[in-house]
């Protein structure tokens, strides 16, 4: 299991700071570098074909811009300054290259800064990028050249702001999904604890009735009370760790969910999926008796949601395998289908929202019992949901 997989809370923090994944950073660099080489790079080669040393210096400056783009996410202000200065230098060496084209790398960096940096900083950067615009007029470009250059700068900043708003909406939707899932988990834990306490009350009454006549039977009831109390305390600890005082609400306290969700009922989850014509194999391994109720419930719900996601999102899937193993002090879950994986089922934060809230809920359930969950396409095809739920955390 990949313990480095990011949990929803980490995603929220990253979204708030404007962080991007390492894969997104690499893709952004390759894309922006290719754009700069294709547009101003080609323009420099054409305009400087007979300019001797000017061509070599301009090409070197374009390569500096491409290399600087590698750090545009980590240090966008510094990269913006470098790309703006080198862009103006390229334009000064080869006036045939338009100022707008020469500043393309700076405009790309401005877009990144607008999308990921503080808004105040991006506004100052926008103002700074507007300062060289009059140069287009003095170079003979006239009002048209000034307008094109100004529109290019403003458009780059606006695209960044649009992307920023889009990511903020995705983060808010993801956060709302987690809050709703936590409320559902709280209701289920309430039912589990209430049942445990009810059993303890009955056992205490029975122990009192037979205490004098059958002390051994009374001791057995007391041991059962101790076991139930430890289980209830562990489940309450999970609940209190997941929710602060401000998250507790009185509404829906009396609502009762369907009783008895448990790994012992996995076949009941598989039957409706088989009814759709899909082949479902269920494999169990290990001792399932004595699992803490909250871990048993979390594992059941993860399998349930994974099968639901297979029905909804696995294009062309006709087989799905469920494997649940109790190994040592943990429960391992694996749900694998053989369907094609549409773009919406990838494990990025925005795609999770696009595909629904299933992965969000599964991750949150695993996190609340101290476990982790990995979900994503397999190299050989298909999609896998794999979770590891430690048992000792709730004992």
Number of C-alpha atoms within 10 A of each C-alpha: 11 11 11 8 13 17 18 21 14 11 20 19 12 15 19 15 12 19 17 16 11 9 9 11 17 13 12 19 20 15 11 19 21 13 16 24 18 11 14 26 21 14 18 27 16 13 14 22 12 10 12 9 11 17 20 15 15 25 20 14 20 25 17 14 26 22 14 21 27 19 16 22 21 16 15 25 20 14 24 27 17 18 28 24 16 23 25 19 19 28 21 17 18 20 18 15 21 21 27 24 21 30 28 24 30 29 24 25 30 34 28 26 31 28 25 24 24 12 14 10 12 23 15 11 20 21 12 13 21 16 10 17 20 17 16 23 16 11 14 12 16 13 12 12 21 22 15 16 26 19 15 17 23 19 15 22 24 17 17 23 21 14 16 23 13 14 19 17 14 20 22 15 17 24 17 13 21 21 16 13 18 20 17 14 22 20 16 21 20 20 19 20 21 13 13 18 16 12 14 20 12 12 19 16 13 15 21 13 12 15 15 10 9 11 13 13 14 21 14 13 22 18 13 16 21 13 14 20 16 15 21 25 14 21 24 19 14 20 19 14 11 16 15 9 7 6 11 11 9 6 7 9 11 10 11 11 11 8 9 11 20 18 22 13 11 18 12 12 20 21 13 14 17 15 10 10 10 16 16 21 14 14 12 15 12 11 11 16 10 7 21 20 21 27 26 20 20 24 25 21 21 26 25 19 18 26 24 16 18 24 19 11 19 21 15 14 18 17 17 26 17 21 16 24 17 20 13 11 12 17 22 20 21 21 23 23 28 21 20 16 20 12 11 15 22 17 19 15 20 19 14 19 22 16 18 17 19 19 26 20 24 26 21 27 26 23 21 21 26 17 21 24 26 22 22 17 20 13 7 7 13 21 26 20 23 23 26 25 25 21 21 14 18 21 14
